């Protein structure tokens, strides 16, 4: 047995104790290949901006996220919501590399 200390966040990733329903459904070997890393965002953090490259996908474990669209007059409206049952940035896996 190794003397290596595993951080709490790494321990959670290896235990497959996810809240996200998509991650819960995956086998351990797939989870390992995803090389997941916990990320914490500030309130109102913008994950993607229109036209920007999509570099990561995010599986929400707590809280929620929303997708908005901006009109020519710069007003915004919420057009979608994401929670622990979904993934953000999935279009990157479907040949769409920009937000």
C-alpha angles and dihedrals in degrees: 000000000000124000088220112130116224116210119235092252092051090047090055091051092053094045093057090224093147127160091203107095093214092055091045089058095055126093119244093252091056091047089052092051090052089063091212120200125189114245127186119202129201118241111281093015112162109228098182134015125201112274095010119124116262105234101167143022121223129211108199115226098175138005123020141266132209137206118224135187124214122218127214090263087056094246114138136214129191110243102172144012132212129201140161091304096065148048130236119222096026091140087075088069091053098060093269103118098175132068 
